[in-house]
Amino acid sequence: MRDVNISLPDRSPARADRAGELGALRPSCYSFMGAQREVARIESETGPEVGRRLREESVDAALITPT
């Protein structure tokens, strides 16, 4: 992959953060790798765990991108 910002666009949010357009960027990044054909575990375990972590970090919004 030549441009990692296609999968994880961090330049635009970082610019918006520096410009004061965002409150702050959080240090964590979460990813669900691969083709997600079996979503039951994500729905019951992984998703709620990521949600818990995001709440602990006081995240107000999340950027969700496909790969």
Secondary structure, 3 states (H helix, E strand, C coil): CCCHHHCCCCHHHHHHHHCCCCCCCCCCCCCCCCCCCCCHHHHHHHHHHHHHHHHHCCCCCCCCCCC
